[in-house]
């Protein structure tokens, strides 16, 4: 028996509860992992609350990422005792996930934890931090340069934003952090933000197809009208890495920033990211994310806390990274 958050659907309403399951209830897979830590991402909040039709079959164990120790494996790359992590591959959506003390998955979905990264810190990174690193790498591929000016991070106090701010600062960039929560200003400055932007300042487009060039690049986790506002403010040849849609999935804008300033809009997908890029991102995390800053982002939680936290993260009430221990 092992404990897990189980989602059940009744009359179209999804409910979440901490329960005990038998190991033979786990889905198919060639690696069984003893989960040490899992975490809470925005997508987890949606799944826990039955939003977006991300889960099509119930009962279901959520959790889009986890880290732990291989218990049983028939996969050639993994042996019992190996320390591993998983993000993406529709785990926690189409496949049972990591909000549990055990998970069974395909070994091809796993990565070995890089040397020097514990399972706790791996989940302090989690999908959010992994996505942030992919965004930084994509911007670098398109000419990101510390000499070219500020980089804007929207939704900066959230999981993706927090890691993005810390990594960009470590790499020598001037970082403008956008947030609607004044109480997070000290937290963001400690991560390395040099400028604080009230999210209301970039919440709505000006109506002009091009505005003053303000940022060399942006990591945007908000989408919607915020992204439409930021695009005309990107400097010539700059890029926006789009990583989320907390503010909406509709984008109403013009093509003029792309045609007249050569702006790039880069979509960042962490779910189906190919394994070589995935491994490179984890190695960059170890090299370029200050671990003391990472530890300062952590909010500790237990499995039983997840249903309540799932509602909080959708309301923008979670700062930094929630790290969930599966221990009793």
Secondary structure, DSSP 8 states (H G I E B T S, - for coil): -EEEEEEEEETTEEEEEEEEE-GGGS-S-SEEEEEEEEEE-HHHHHHHTT-TT---SSSB---SEEEEEEEEE-STT--TT-EEEEE-TTBTTTB--SSBSEEEE-GGG-EE--TT--HHHHHHHHHHHHHHHHHHHHHHHTT--GGG--EEESSTTSHHHHHHHHHHHHTT--EEEEES-GGGHHHHHHHT-SEEEEGGGGSS--S-S-----EEEEEES--HHHHHHHHTTEEEEEEEEE---TT-S-----SHHHHHS--EEEE---SS--HHHHHHHHHHHHHHS-HHHHHHHEEEEEGGGHHHHHHHHHTT---SEEEEE---
